[in-house]
């Protein structure tokens, strides 16, 4: 099975594994960049920082995490990952839910002018 990947203005993501009910991605965030502030209707996410420092907003709370630390995002919680540092940020993201498609994104704010996939 060929795993998906995509280059985004903020960095890139690569699917490591997926099956019914879950998906595992490796996310690379360029220095000074951030992902959309967004929610998901069908999945929760668990982030583990592998390299760099992640500054995350989850449900209005700012959380800073370094290598080996993790952050949980419940279904429906607004969230964003930011790399405020000069080195690349690498995160492993485990998505869990009935549906893990890329069109399960509700963007609240986006630095790059993107709209929801749906």
SVG drawing of the C-alpha trace seen along z (x, -y; Angstrom):
<svg xmlns="http://www.w3.org/2000/svg" viewBox="-18 -34 35 36">
<polyline fill="none" stroke="black" stroke-width="0.4" points="0.0,0.0 1.4,-3.4 1.2,-5.8 0.0,-9.4 2.1,-12.5 1.7,-16.1 3.8,-19.3 2.1,-22.3 3.1,-25.9 4.1,-25.2 6.0,-21.9 4.8,-18.4 3.1,-15.3 3.6,-11.6 1.3,-8.7 3.3,-6.0 0.4,-3.6 -3.3,-3.4 -6.2,-1.0 -9.8,-1.1 -10.2,-3.5 -6.7,-5.0 -4.0,-6.8 -0.4,-7.6 1.4,-10.5 4.9,-12.1 4.5,-15.9 7.4,-18.3 6.8,-22.0 9.3,-24.5 10.8,-27.1 8.4,-30.1 5.4,-28.3 2.1,-27.0 -0.8,-24.8 -4.4,-25.9 -6.4,-26.6 -8.9,-23.8 -11.3,-21.2 -12.3,-17.7 -15.7,-16.1 -14.7,-12.4 -11.3,-12.0 -9.1,-12.7 -5.4,-13.3 -2.4,-12.4 0.8,-14.2 4.3,-13.1 7.2,-15.6 10.2,-13.8 12.4,-16.8 12.2,-20.5 9.8,-22.4 6.0,-22.5 3.9,-25.4 0.3,-24.2 -3.0,-25.7 -5.7,-23.1 -9.1,-24.3 -7.7,-27.8 -4.8,-26.6 -1.2,-27.1 1.0,-24.0 4.8,-23.9 6.2,-20.4 9.7,-19.1 11.0,-15.8 9.3,-12.8 6.4,-14.9 2.8,-14.4 -0.4,-16.4 -3.9,-15.1 -6.7,-16.7 -10.2,-15.4 -12.8,-15.2 -14.1,-18.7 -11.4,-20.6 -9.9,-23.6 -6.2,-23.1 -3.0,-24.3 0.7,-23.4 3.2,-26.2 7.0,-26.0 8.3,-29.3 12.0,-28.1 14.8,-28.1 15.0,-24.3 12.5,-22.0 9.7,-20.5 8.9,-16.8 5.8,-15.3 4.2,-11.9 0.4,-12.2 -1.9,-9.4 -5.5,-10.0 -8.2,-7.8 -11.8,-7.8 -14.4,-6.4 -13.1,-8.6 -9.6,-10.0 -9.9,-11.6 -8.2,-14.9 -11.7,-16.4 -12.5,-16.2 -11.0,-19.6 -13.0,-22.7 -10.5,-25.6 -11.1,-28.4 -8.1,-30.4 -5.4,-29.8 -2.3,-31.9 -2.2,-30.7 -5.8,-31.5 -6.9,-27.9 -10.5,-26.9 -12.0,-23.7 -11.6,-20.6 -15.3,-19.7"/>
</svg>
